[in-house]
Amino acid sequence: MADVYRHRRLKAWSVREGGRVVGHREAACLVGVILVASEAGRLRCIARGQREVVAWARGEIADRPRPAGAERLRYQLDRPGFRAGEEERPVTRAVAAWFERNGSAWIEGGE
């Protein structure tokens, strides 16, 4: 299992395995995705005005093209949890997720 999250300074996606960063990628794909967001971490970031990794996607690294019907995935400190689609519904898992070179993230089969 790998964790993927955005490294803002490097403008790349960090890949973490077993708690250690093993590399950075311009783009990545995960399957069997669990979306992890620490509410305590989110509140700590707001209180301190400092950033830290408080949200990531966990799954198996895959090599799949993003389908046309994939939904946009977002995480913002001002609201708890991950949000998907135009209606920004809360999601905690997905069949697959794509993390693009431009910093956007997309999911398929989110619930």
LOKEKOL-962935 format. One record per atom (N, C-alpha, C, O, CB): residue in three letters; y, x, z; atom name. Coordinates in pm, 1 decimal, m for minus. Glycine has a CB too. Layout:
# LOKEKOL-962935
code, v, u, w, site
ALA, Y, X, Z, CA
...
# end
This chain:
# LOKEKOL-962935
code, v, u, w, site
MET, m119.0, 83.8, 0.0, N
MET, 0.0, 0.0, 0.0, CA
MET, 124.7, 87.9, 0.0, C
MET, 129.4, 193.1, 63.7, O
MET, 0.2, m95.1, 121.8, CB
ALA, 223.5, 42.0, m72.2, N
ALA, 349.8, 114.6, m80.4, CA
ALA, 464.4, 20.5, m44.8, C
ALA, 457.9, m99.6, m71.0, O
ALA, 370.1, 175.0, m222.0, CB
ASP, 567.8, 75.5, 14.3, N
ASP, 691.6, 3.3, 41.0, CA
ASP, 794.7, 50.4, m60.0, C
ASP, 803.8, 169.6, m89.3, O
ASP, 741.2, 25.8, 188.1, CB
VAL, 872.5, m43.0, m113.0, N
VAL, 978.5, m9.4, m207.8, CA
VAL, 1109.5, m67.8, m156.0, C
VAL, 1115.6, m184.5, m117.2, O
VAL, 945.8, m63.2, m351.3, CB
TYR, 1213.8, 14.3, m155.8, N
TYR, 1347.2, m32.7, m116.4, CA
TYR, 1451.3, 48.1, m192.7, C
TYR, 1422.5, 156.8, m243.0, O
TYR, 1369.0, m19.7, 38.6, CB
ARG, 1572.1, m5.9, m200.8, N
ARG, 1679.1, 57.6, m278.0, CA
ARG, 1746.3, 168.5, m198.4, C
ARG, 1788.4, 147.6, m84.7, O
ARG, 1782.8, m46.2, m320.6, CB
HIS, 1756.0, 285.5, m258.3, N
HIS, 1829.6, 397.2, m200.6, CA
HIS, 1966.1, 396.4, m268.2, C
HIS, 1979.3, 438.1, m383.2, O
HIS, 1754.0, 536.0, m220.4, CB
ARG, 2066.5, 349.3, m196.9, N
ARG, 2197.4, 325.5, m258.2, CA
ARG, 2267.1, 453.8, m303.1, C
ARG, 2330.0, 455.6, m408.8, O
ARG, 2286.2, 252.0, m161.4, CB
ARG, 2257.0, 560.0, m225.1, N
ARG, 2325.3, 683.5, m263.2, CA
ARG, 2263.6, 745.9, m387.9, C
ARG, 2336.2, 793.5, m475.1, O
ARG, 2321.6, 783.4, m148.2, CB
LEU, 2131.9, 746.3, m397.5, N
LEU, 2063.8, 804.1, m513.5, CA
LEU, 2059.1, 708.8, m632.8, C
LEU, 2026.8, 749.9, m744.2, O
LEU, 1922.9, 844.3, m475.5, CB
LYS, 2091.5, 581.1, m609.4, N
LYS, 2080.9, 478.3, m712.7, CA
LYS, 1941.6, 479.2, m773.7, C
LYS, 1924.7, 482.6, m895.6, O
LYS, 2187.2, 499.6, m822.0, CB
ALA, 1841.5, 475.9, m684.7, N
ALA, 1701.3, 476.9, m724.0, CA
ALA, 1622.5, 393.2, m623.0, C
ALA, 1675.3, 352.6, m519.5, O
ALA, 1645.7, 623.2, m732.0, CB
TRP, 1497.3, 368.5, m654.4, N
TRP, 1409.1, 296.4, m562.9, CA
TRP, 1325.6, 398.3, m485.8, C
TRP, 1259.5, 482.9, m546.1, O
TRP, 1317.4, 195.4, m640.2, CB
SER, 1328.4, 390.8, m354.7, N
SER, 1246.2, 478.1, m270.9, CA
SER, 1107.6, 417.1, m258.7, C
SER, 1092.7, 295.7, m245.2, O
SER, 1310.4, 498.8, m130.1, CB
VAL, 1006.7, 502.6, m263.7, N
VAL, 868.5, 460.3, m245.7, CA
VAL, 816.6, 528.0, m120.4, C
VAL, 818.0, 650.5, m108.3, O
VAL, 780.2, 495.2, m370.6, CB
ARG, 770.4, 445.1, m27.1, N
ARG, 722.9, 493.9, 103.0, CA
ARG, 576.7, 455.1, 117.9, C
ARG, 538.4, 341.1, 91.5, O
ARG, 808.6, 435.9, 221.2, CB
GLU, 495.4, 551.4, 160.6, N
GLU, 353.5, 526.0, 188.5, CA
GLU, 320.4, 582.1, 325.1, C
GLU, 350.3, 698.0, 354.0, O
GLU, 261.5, 588.7, 79.2, CB
GLY, 259.5, 501.4, 408.5, N
GLY, 223.1, 546.6, 542.2, CA
GLY, 343.9, 588.4, 624.9, C
GLY, 333.0, 677.0, 709.7, O
GLY, 126.4, 661.4, 532.8, CB
GLY, 458.4, 525.9, 601.6, N
GLY, 578.7, 556.2, 677.8, CA
GLY, 658.7, 674.9, 627.4, C
GLY, 763.1, 706.9, 684.4, O
GLY, 542.2, 580.1, 817.5, CB
ARG, 612.1, 741.9, 520.5, N
ARG, 682.4, 858.5, 466.0, CA
ARG, 725.0, 832.4, 322.9, C
ARG, 648.5, 776.6, 244.1, O
ARG, 593.8, 983.9, 472.7, CB
VAL, 845.8, 872.1, 289.0, N
VAL, 893.3, 859.5, 151.7, CA
VAL, 818.9, 961.4, 66.3, C
VAL, 822.0, 1081.4, 93.8, O
VAL, 1048.3, 880.3, 142.5, CB
VAL, 752.2, 912.0, m37.6, N
VAL, 673.8, 999.6, m125.2, CA
VAL, 741.4, 1022.0, m260.1, C
VAL, 693.6, 1101.1, m341.3, O
VAL, 535.4, 941.1, m146.8, CB
GLY, 852.8, 952.5, m284.0, N
GLY, 923.5, 974.3, m408.4, CA
GLY, 1030.3, 869.7, m432.8, C
GLY, 1045.3, 773.4, m357.7, O
GLY, 826.9, 975.9, m522.6, CB
HIS, 1103.7, 892.0, m540.3, N
HIS, 1206.8, 798.7, m583.9, CA
HIS, 1183.3, 769.2, m731.3, C
HIS, 1144.6, 857.2, m808.2, O
HIS, 1350.9, 856.2, m559.6, CB
ARG, 1206.9, 644.4, m769.4, N
ARG, 1183.5, 601.7, m907.4, CA
ARG, 1304.3, 526.4, m960.5, C
ARG, 1378.4, 462.9, m885.5, O
ARG, 1057.7, 513.8, m916.6, CB
GLU, 1321.9, 534.9, m1089.8, N
GLU, 1427.0, 454.8, m1153.3, CA
GLU, 1386.8, 308.2, m1155.6, C
GLU, 1471.8, 220.0, m1143.3, O
GLU, 1455.3, 504.8, m1296.6, CB
ALA, 1257.0, 281.7, m1171.4, N
ALA, 1205.5, 145.3, m1175.7, CA
ALA, 1064.4, 145.3, m1117.7, C
ALA, 997.3, 248.5, m1115.3, O
ALA, 1206.5, 88.7, m1321.8, CB
ALA, 1020.0, 28.0, m1070.8, N
ALA, 886.7, 16.7, m1012.1, CA
ALA, 837.7, m126.4, m1024.9, C
ALA, 916.1, m219.2, m1044.8, O
ALA, 887.1, 61.0, m863.9, CB
CYS, 706.3, m142.7, m1013.0, N
CYS, 644.2, m274.8, m1011.1, CA
CYS, 541.2, m275.8, m898.6, C
CYS, 467.5, m178.9, m880.2, O
CYS, 578.1, m309.7, m1149.7, CB
LEU, 536.5, m385.4, m823.9, N
LEU, 436.4, m405.0, m718.8, CA
LEU, 361.3, m534.6, m745.8, C
LEU, 417.7, m629.0, m801.2, O
LEU, 502.5, m407.8, m577.5, CB
VAL, 234.6, m539.6, m707.0, N
VAL, 157.2, m663.8, m710.1, CA
VAL, 106.7, m691.7, m569.5, C
VAL, 93.6, m600.6, m487.8, O
VAL, 38.2, m654.8, m811.8, CB
GLY, 78.1, m820.4, m541.7, N
GLY, 35.0, m859.6, m407.5, CA
GLY, 144.1, m831.4, m306.2, C
GLY, 119.5, m765.7, m205.0, O
GLY, m93.8, m786.4, m368.1, CB
VAL, 264.1, m880.1, m332.4, N
VAL, 384.7, m838.5, m260.8, CA
VAL, 410.1, m920.7, m133.9, C
VAL, 402.9, m1043.6, m134.1, O
VAL, 504.6, m849.0, m352.8, CB
ILE, 439.8, m848.8, m26.7, N
ILE, 489.0, m907.8, 97.7, CA
ILE, 631.4, m856.5, 115.7, C
ILE, 656.3, m736.1, 108.2, O
ILE, 396.7, m870.9, 222.4, CB
LEU, 724.7, m948.6, 139.3, N
LEU, 865.3, m912.4, 156.5, CA
LEU, 896.0, m906.3, 305.4, C
LEU, 883.1, m1005.9, 376.5, O
LEU, 959.5, m1014.0, 84.2, CB
VAL, 936.4, m789.2, 351.6, N
VAL, 959.4, m763.3, 493.3, CA
VAL, 1109.2, m747.3, 518.3, C
VAL, 1175.0, m665.3, 454.4, O
VAL, 882.1, m636.9, 539.9, CB
ALA, 1162.4, m826.4, 611.7, N
ALA, 1304.1, m816.7, 647.1, CA
ALA, 1315.9, m824.0, 798.9, C
ALA, 1275.9, m923.1, 860.0, O
ALA, 1388.3, m930.1, 578.5, CB
SER, 1370.1, m720.5, 858.8, N
SER, 1386.6, m714.9, 1003.3, CA
SER, 1515.2, m785.2, 1044.3, C
SER, 1624.8, m739.6, 1011.9, O
SER, 1387.0, m569.2, 1052.3, CB
GLU, 1501.2, m896.3, 1115.5, N
GLU, 1619.7, m968.1, 1162.6, CA
GLU, 1694.5, m886.2, 1267.0, C
GLU, 1817.6, m883.7, 1267.3, O
GLU, 1580.5, m1104.7, 1220.7, CB
ALA, 1621.4, m819.4, 1355.5, N
ALA, 1686.3, m734.1, 1456.1, CA
ALA, 1764.7, m621.6, 1387.3, C
ALA, 1876.0, m589.0, 1428.5, O
ALA, 1580.4, m674.6, 1554.1, CB
GLY, 1706.7, m562.9, 1283.0, N
GLY, 1775.4, m458.2, 1208.5, CA
GLY, 1898.6, m510.5, 1137.6, C
GLY, 2002.2, m444.1, 1135.6, O
GLY, 1681.9, m395.5, 1108.4, CB
ARG, 1888.3, m629.1, 1079.5, N
ARG, 2003.1, m690.3, 1011.5, CA
ARG, 2118.9, m710.7, 1108.4, C
ARG, 2233.4, m678.2, 1076.9, O
ARG, 1963.1, m824.8, 948.1, CB
LEU, 2088.9, m764.6, 1226.2, N
LEU, 2192.9, m788.9, 1326.5, CA
LEU, 2252.0, m657.7, 1377.7, C
LEU, 2371.6, m649.5, 1405.8, O
LEU, 2136.1, m870.2, 1443.6, CB
ARG, 2167.4, m555.1, 1389.6, N
ARG, 2215.2, m423.7, 1433.7, CA
ARG, 2312.2, m364.1, 1330.6, C
ARG, 2414.6, m306.3, 1367.2, O
ARG, 2095.6, m327.6, 1456.7, CB
CYS, 2279.5, m378.5, 1202.6, N
CYS, 2368.5, m328.8, 1096.3, CA
CYS, 2503.3, m399.3, 1100.5, C
CYS, 2607.5, m335.7, 1084.6, O
CYS, 2303.8, m348.2, 958.0, CB
ILE, 2501.6, m529.2, 1121.8, N
ILE, 2626.1, m604.7, 1128.4, CA
ILE, 2708.5, m560.7, 1248.6, C
ILE, 2829.1, m539.2, 1236.9, O
ILE, 2597.7, m755.5, 1135.3, CB
ALA, 2643.9, m547.2, 1364.3, N
ALA, 2714.6, m510.4, 1487.6, CA
ALA, 2773.3, m369.4, 1479.4, C
ALA, 2885.7, m347.0, 1524.3, O
ALA, 2619.8, m520.0, 1607.5, CB
ARG, 2699.8, m275.4, 1423.4, N
ARG, 2743.8, m135.6, 1418.5, CA
ARG, 2827.7, m102.6, 1296.4, C
ARG, 2900.3, m3.2, 1295.0, O
ARG, 2624.7, m45.2, 1421.8, CB
GLY, 2817.8, m186.0, 1194.1, N
GLY, 2888.6, m155.6, 1070.0, CA
GLY, 2827.7, m38.1, 996.5, C
GLY, 2895.8, 30.3, 920.1, O
GLY, 3033.8, m127.6, 1098.5, CB
GLN, 2698.7, m14.4, 1019.8, N
GLN, 2628.0, 96.1, 956.0, CA
GLN, 2507.5, 42.7, 879.7, C
GLN, 2451.2, m60.4, 916.5, O
GLN, 2584.0, 201.1, 1060.7, CB
ARG, 2468.4, 111.1, 775.5, N
ARG, 2353.0, 69.4, 696.6, CA
ARG, 2228.3, 144.3, 740.3, C
ARG, 2234.4, 260.0, 782.0, O
ARG, 2378.7, 91.7, 547.5, CB
GLU, 2116.4, 76.5, 729.7, N
GLU, 1985.3, 137.9, 749.4, CA
GLU, 1885.6, 52.9, 671.4, C
GLU, 1919.6, m56.6, 626.6, O
GLU, 1946.5, 147.7, 903.3, CB
VAL, 1764.5, 101.6, 655.0, N
VAL, 1663.5, 25.7, 581.4, CA
VAL, 1609.8, m83.7, 673.1, C
VAL, 1540.8, m55.4, 771.1, O
VAL, 1547.8, 118.7, 530.6, CB
VAL, 1641.9, m208.3, 640.7, N
VAL, 1596.0, m321.6, 721.5, CA
VAL, 1516.5, m422.0, 638.9, C
VAL, 1466.7, m520.8, 692.8, O
VAL, 1714.7, m391.1, 786.4, CB
ALA, 1503.9, m397.3, 507.6, N
ALA, 1430.3, m488.4, 420.9, CA
ALA, 1361.0, m408.9, 310.2, C
ALA, 1419.2, m317.0, 252.5, O
ALA, 1524.7, m595.6, 360.7, CB
TRP, 1235.4, m445.7, 281.4, N
TRP, 1160.2, m378.3, 177.0, CA
TRP, 1050.2, m469.7, 125.6, C
TRP, 1018.1, m571.6, 186.7, O
TRP, 1101.0, m246.2, 228.7, CB
ALA, 993.6, m431.4, 12.6, N
ALA, 880.0, m502.0, m46.0, CA
ALA, 757.6, m414.0, m29.7, C
ALA, 764.6, m292.9, m51.2, O
ALA, 905.0, m537.1, m196.7, CB
ARG, 645.7, m473.7, 8.0, N
ARG, 521.3, m399.5, 29.3, CA
ARG, 414.4, m454.5, m64.5, C
ARG, 395.5, m575.8, m74.0, O
ARG, 474.7, m408.8, 178.1, CB
GLY, 345.2, m365.0, m133.2, N
GLY, 238.7, m407.4, m223.7, CA
GLY, 174.0, m287.7, m290.5, C
GLY, 195.2, m173.3, m250.4, O
GLY, 292.7, m503.6, m329.3, CB
GLU, 95.6, m315.5, m391.8, N
GLU, 27.9, m210.2, m467.3, CA
GLU, 110.8, m177.1, m591.1, C
GLU, 152.8, m266.8, m664.3, O
GLU, m116.8, m253.6, m507.1, CB
ILE, 133.9, m48.1, m614.2, N
ILE, 207.3, m3.3, m732.9, CA
ILE, 126.9, m42.7, m857.2, C
ILE, 5.3, m24.3, m862.3, O
ILE, 232.7, 152.2, m729.1, CB
ALA, 196.6, m96.8, m956.2, N
ALA, 130.5, m140.3, m1079.8, CA
ALA, 216.9, m100.9, m1199.2, C
ALA, 331.1, m57.7, m1183.7, O
ALA, 104.9, m294.5, m1078.7, CB
ASP, 160.7, m116.4, m1317.0, N
ASP, 233.5, m88.9, m1441.4, CA
ASP, 225.5, m215.5, m1526.2, C
ASP, 139.8, m227.6, m1613.7, O
ASP, 173.9, 36.9, m1518.7, CB
ARG, 315.6, m309.2, m1499.3, N
ARG, 318.0, m436.8, m1570.8, CA
ARG, 459.5, m464.0, m1618.9, C
ARG, 555.5, m438.2, m1546.3, O
ARG, 267.4, m552.9, m1480.7, CB
PRO, 473.7, m515.3, m1739.8, N
PRO, 607.5, m551.2, m1786.7, CA
PRO, 656.9, m677.0, m1716.3, C
PRO, 577.5, m764.0, m1680.4, O
PRO, 607.7, m571.9, m1939.3, CB
ARG, 787.4, m686.3, m1696.8, N
ARG, 845.2, m805.2, m1632.9, CA
ARG, 843.9, m920.8, m1731.6, C
ARG, 895.1, m907.7, m1842.8, O
ARG, 990.2, m777.5, m1583.2, CB
PRO, 784.9, m1036.2, m1691.5, N
PRO, 783.0, m1151.8, m1781.7, CA
PRO, 920.4, m1217.7, m1790.5, C
PRO, 1003.2, m1203.4, m1700.5, O
PRO, 678.9, m1254.1, m1734.9, CB
ALA, 943.2, m1289.5, m1899.0, N
ALA, 1071.5, m1355.6, m1921.3, CA
ALA, 1102.8, m1458.0, m1812.3, C
ALA, 1220.1, m1481.5, m1783.6, O
ALA, 1072.3, m1423.3, m2057.4, CB
GLY, 1002.0, m1519.3, m1750.9, N
GLY, 1023.7, m1623.1, m1650.2, CA
GLY, 1040.0, m1572.5, m1508.2, C
GLY, 1043.9, m1653.2, m1415.3, O
GLY, 911.6, m1717.8, m1653.4, CB
ALA, 1049.8, m1441.5, m1488.0, N
ALA, 1064.6, m1387.7, m1352.0, CA
ALA, 1197.3, m1433.4, m1290.7, C
ALA, 1296.9, m1451.2, m1360.7, O
ALA, 1056.8, m1232.6, m1353.4, CB
GLU, 1196.2, m1452.0, m1157.8, N
GLU, 1315.8, m1496.7, m1086.1, CA
GLU, 1385.2, m1379.4, m1019.0, C
GLU, 1319.6, m1285.6, m973.6, O
GLU, 1279.9, m1603.3, m982.0, CB
ARG, 1516.2, m1384.4, m1012.7, N
ARG, 1594.5, m1279.5, m946.9, CA
ARG, 1567.8, m1282.4, m796.5, C
ARG, 1565.7, m1389.5, m735.9, O
ARG, 1746.4, m1297.2, m975.9, CB
LEU, 1547.7, m1166.2, m736.9, N
LEU, 1524.9, m1151.1, m593.3, CA
LEU, 1646.0, m1083.5, m532.1, C
LEU, 1697.0, m985.4, m586.2, O
LEU, 1395.3, m1069.7, m564.5, CB
ARG, 1692.6, m1136.2, m418.2, N
ARG, 1811.0, m1079.6, m352.4, CA
ARG, 1788.0, m1065.6, m202.4, C
ARG, 1713.1, m1141.7, m141.1, O
ARG, 1935.0, m1167.3, m378.9, CB
TYR, 1855.2, m965.4, m145.6, N
TYR, 1864.6, m951.2, m0.6, CA
TYR, 2008.3, m911.9, 31.0, C
TYR, 2062.6, m819.2, m29.1, O
TYR, 1761.7, m844.7, 55.0, CB
GLN, 2069.7, m983.0, 125.7, N
GLN, 2206.3, m951.1, 166.6, CA
GLN, 2213.7, m958.6, 318.6, C
GLN, 2149.8, m1043.5, 380.8, O
GLN, 2310.0, m1048.3, 100.4, CB
LEU, 2291.3, m870.0, 377.0, N
LEU, 2302.4, m866.7, 523.1, CA
LEU, 2363.2, m993.0, 582.4, C
LEU, 2337.4, m1024.5, 698.5, O
LEU, 2384.6, m748.6, 564.7, CB
ASP, 2442.8, m1065.7, 505.9, N
ASP, 2510.1, m1182.4, 562.3, CA
ASP, 2417.6, m1303.3, 579.7, C
ASP, 2457.9, m1403.3, 639.1, O
ASP, 2626.2, m1220.6, 474.7, CB
ARG, 2293.5, m1295.4, 528.3, N
ARG, 2196.5, m1404.0, 544.0, CA
ARG, 2059.7, m1345.0, 573.3, C
ARG, 2022.6, m1243.4, 514.4, O
ARG, 2191.5, m1493.6, 417.2, CB
PRO, 1983.9, m1406.6, 662.9, N
PRO, 1850.8, m1352.5, 694.3, CA
PRO, 1751.1, m1372.4, 579.6, C
PRO, 1756.3, m1473.5, 509.5, O
PRO, 1796.6, m1418.2, 821.0, CB
GLY, 1662.0, m1277.4, 561.0, N
GLY, 1551.2, m1289.2, 466.6, CA
GLY, 1587.5, m1267.9, 321.4, C
GLY, 1704.5, m1257.2, 284.5, O
GLY, 1490.5, m1421.1, 480.2, CB
PHE, 1482.6, m1262.1, 239.7, N
PHE, 1496.1, m1248.7, 95.4, CA
PHE, 1518.1, m1386.6, 34.3, C
PHE, 1472.3, m1487.4, 88.1, O
PHE, 1371.2, m1180.3, 33.9, CB
ARG, 1589.0, m1390.1, m79.3, N
ARG, 1618.5, m1515.0, m151.2, CA
ARG, 1579.0, m1497.9, m297.3, C
ARG, 1593.8, m1389.9, m354.5, O
ARG, 1770.1, m1553.5, m138.8, CB
ALA, 1528.0, m1606.9, m357.7, N
ALA, 1485.0, m1600.2, m498.2, CA
ALA, 1540.8, m1716.5, m578.1, C
ALA, 1561.4, m1826.3, m526.5, O
ALA, 1332.0, m1599.3, m507.9, CB
GLY, 1564.7, m1689.1, m705.3, N
GLY, 1606.9, m1791.0, m799.1, CA
GLY, 1753.4, m1828.3, m785.3, C
GLY, 1824.1, m1779.4, m697.1, O
GLY, 1523.1, m1912.2, m782.0, CB
GLU, 1797.2, m1915.9, m874.4, N
GLU, 1937.0, m1959.8, m872.5, CA
GLU, 1970.2, m2040.6, m747.6, C
GLU, 2083.5, m2037.9, m699.6, O
GLU, 1967.3, m2042.3, m996.3, CB
GLU, 1871.4, m2112.1, m695.4, N
GLU, 1894.0, m2192.1, m574.1, CA
GLU, 1885.5, m2108.0, m446.8, C
GLU, 1910.8, m2157.8, m337.1, O
GLU, 1792.7, m2305.7, m566.9, CB
GLU, 1849.5, m1979.8, m462.0, N
GLU, 1839.6, m1884.6, m350.4, CA
GLU, 1752.6, m1937.3, m236.8, C
GLU, 1794.0, m1940.6, m120.8, O
GLU, 1978.3, m1852.1, m297.0, CB
ARG, 1632.3, m1978.0, m272.5, N
ARG, 1538.6, m2025.7, m170.8, CA
ARG, 1475.3, m1907.2, m98.4, C
ARG, 1452.6, m1802.9, m159.7, O
ARG, 1429.3, m2114.9, m234.5, CB
PRO, 1446.2, m1921.7, 31.9, N
PRO, 1383.2, m1813.4, 107.3, CA
PRO, 1241.1, m1784.9, 55.6, C
PRO, 1165.4, m1877.4, 26.1, O
PRO, 1379.1, m1848.7, 257.5, CB
VAL, 1206.8, m1657.7, 45.1, N
VAL, 1071.8, m1618.0, 4.0, CA
VAL, 1022.9, m1504.4, 93.4, C
VAL, 1101.7, m1422.3, 140.2, O
VAL, 1069.5, m1574.8, m145.7, CB
THR, 892.8, m1501.0, 116.1, N
THR, 832.5, m1395.7, 198.4, CA
THR, 719.7, m1322.3, 126.9, C
THR, 669.7, m1221.2, 176.3, O
THR, 780.0, m1454.9, 327.2, CB
ARG, 679.9, m1373.2, 10.5, N
ARG, 572.3, m1308.1, m65.5, CA
ARG, 584.4, m1343.5, m211.9, C
ARG, 654.2, m1437.8, m249.2, O
ARG, 433.4, m1349.1, m11.9, CB
ALA, 514.5, m1265.3, m295.7, N
ALA, 515.3, m1290.5, m439.3, CA
ALA, 388.7, m1231.2, m500.7, C
ALA, 327.5, m1139.6, m445.7, O
ALA, 642.8, m1230.6, m506.0, CB
VAL, 351.8, m1285.3, m614.7, N
VAL, 237.6, m1231.3, m688.4, CA
VAL, 271.7, m1091.9, m739.3, C
VAL, 190.0, m1000.2, m732.1, O
VAL, 198.1, m1324.5, m806.2, CB
ALA, 394.2, m1077.2, m791.2, N
ALA, 439.0, m947.2, m842.3, CA
ALA, 590.4, m935.4, m827.9, C
ALA, 661.6, m1035.6, m821.6, O
ALA, 397.0, m928.5, m990.7, CB
ALA, 637.9, m811.6, m822.8, N
ALA, 782.0, m785.0, m813.5, CA
ALA, 816.2, m664.9, m901.0, C
ALA, 740.1, m568.7, m911.3, O
ALA, 825.2, m759.4, m665.2, CB
TRP, 933.4, m673.8, m963.6, N
TRP, 982.7, m566.0, m1049.1, CA
TRP, 1116.4, m517.6, m995.6, C
TRP, 1203.0, m598.1, m961.3, O
TRP, 996.2, m612.9, m1196.7, CB
PHE, 1133.0, m388.4, m988.6, N
PHE, 1254.3, m325.0, m937.5, CA
PHE, 1310.7, m243.0, m1053.3, C
PHE, 1253.5, m141.2, m1092.4, O
PHE, 1225.5, m234.7, m808.8, CB
GLU, 1422.4, m288.2, m1106.9, N
GLU, 1475.2, m234.4, m1231.7, CA
GLU, 1570.3, m117.1, m1211.1, C
GLU, 1623.8, m96.1, m1102.2, O
GLU, 1545.6, m342.8, m1307.5, CB
ARG, 1589.4, m42.6, m1317.3, N
ARG, 1677.5, 74.5, m1319.0, CA
ARG, 1820.6, 40.6, m1277.1, C
ARG, 1887.9, 123.5, m1216.0, O
ARG, 1678.3, 136.4, m1457.5, CB
ASN, 1867.6, m79.7, m1309.2, N
ASN, 2005.6, m119.6, m1277.2, CA
ASN, 2022.4, m166.9, m1132.6, C
ASN, 2132.1, m207.1, m1093.7, O
ASN, 2050.0, m229.9, m1371.4, CB
GLY, 1915.9, m162.8, m1052.8, N
GLY, 1923.1, m203.4, m913.1, CA
GLY, 1882.9, m347.0, m887.8, C
GLY, 1875.7, m389.5, m772.5, O
GLY, 2059.8, m182.5, m862.9, CB
SER, 1856.3, m423.2, m993.3, N
SER, 1814.2, m562.3, m973.2, CA
SER, 1665.1, m567.9, m941.6, C
SER, 1589.3, m477.0, m975.6, O
SER, 1845.9, m647.9, m1098.4, CB
ALA, 1624.4, m677.0, m875.4, N
ALA, 1484.8, m698.5, m840.1, CA
ALA, 1445.7, m838.5, m886.0, C
ALA, 1527.7, m930.3, m884.4, O
ALA, 1461.2, m680.3, m686.3, CB
TRP, 1320.5, m854.1, m926.6, N
TRP, 1270.3, m979.0, m983.1, CA
TRP, 1131.1, m1005.3, m928.6, C
TRP, 1056.5, m912.0, m898.9, O
TRP, 1268.7, m974.0, m1138.3, CB
ILE, 1096.1, m1134.3, m915.4, N
ILE, 962.8, m1169.3, m868.3, CA
ILE, 900.9, m1277.4, m954.3, C
ILE, 969.7, m1350.4, m1025.7, O
ILE, 967.7, m1214.5, m723.7, CB
GLU, 768.9, m1285.7, m945.5, N
GLU, 692.7, m1392.0, m1008.5, CA
GLU, 600.7, m1449.5, m901.0, C
GLU, 540.8, m1375.0, m823.4, O
GLU, 611.5, m1339.7, m1133.8, CB
GLY, 589.9, m1580.8, m896.9, N
GLY, 501.4, m1645.7, m800.2, CA
GLY, 549.7, m1632.7, m657.0, C
GLY, 468.7, m1615.5, m565.9, O
GLY, 363.4, m1588.6, m811.1, CB
GLY, 679.8, m1640.6, m635.7, N
GLY, 735.5, m1626.6, m500.7, CA
GLY, 716.6, m1751.3, m417.4, C
GLY, 727.8, m1863.3, m467.3, O
GLY, 882.1, m1593.1, m507.9, CB
GLU, 688.2, m1731.2, m290.8, N
GLU, 676.1, m1842.6, m195.1, CA
GLU, 725.2, m1800.9, m59.5, C
GLU, 722.9, m1880.7, 34.2, O
GLU, 531.4, m1891.4, m185.1, CB
# end
